[in-house]
Amino acid sequence: MKRVAIKKPEEIKRQILEYFQGSEDLKLAYKLQAILLLLDNKDTNCTEVSRIYGSTPQTLGNWVHKLNQGEGGKIEVLKNRAKPGRSTRLTKNDIQSIKDALIKSPRQYGIKSTQWDGDTLSILLNKKFDIKLKTRQCQRILQNIGFANKRGRPWNKVPE
């Protein structure tokens, strides 16, 4: 039988690999498929499978070692653990105070601006809470509490 040809194979492979990185379930499925390929063919090794799957042999070897730890046989060990990150310096009361402040104009707080953005929120936090945060951190706070900046447009309140 003639081999079927895929147009733009590198582009298709890149899209598939990106798809597998989409969620934790898909990441686990990706790992399990690579392990299955190792299990189904005794002649394949980590180098060959990793070339097919676009990872490194060391990564695939690490997955096998994780599976073999302890008594072995638990595929749950391949699931990624949640990475907690740094905790916020703002309390829930602080966040509520920020929400309340954002309803008003920045000028009411002595800030020379007509609308809220990362810079103005940074100034407010420094004045009111004695917390020094950079512009990008303040932009994330605005997004998390329901303000959105769409493609360079001003920060607008999103309906709750």
Protein Blocks (a to p, Z undefined) as FASTA:
>chain_A
ZZdddehkllmmmmmmmmmmmpmklmmmmmmmmmmmmmmpmkbcfklmmmmnopafklmm
mmmmmmmgojbhiaklmpccddebjadfbdfklmmmmmmmmmpcfklnopacfbdcfklm
mmmmmmmnopacdfklmmmmmmmnopaceehiacddddZZ
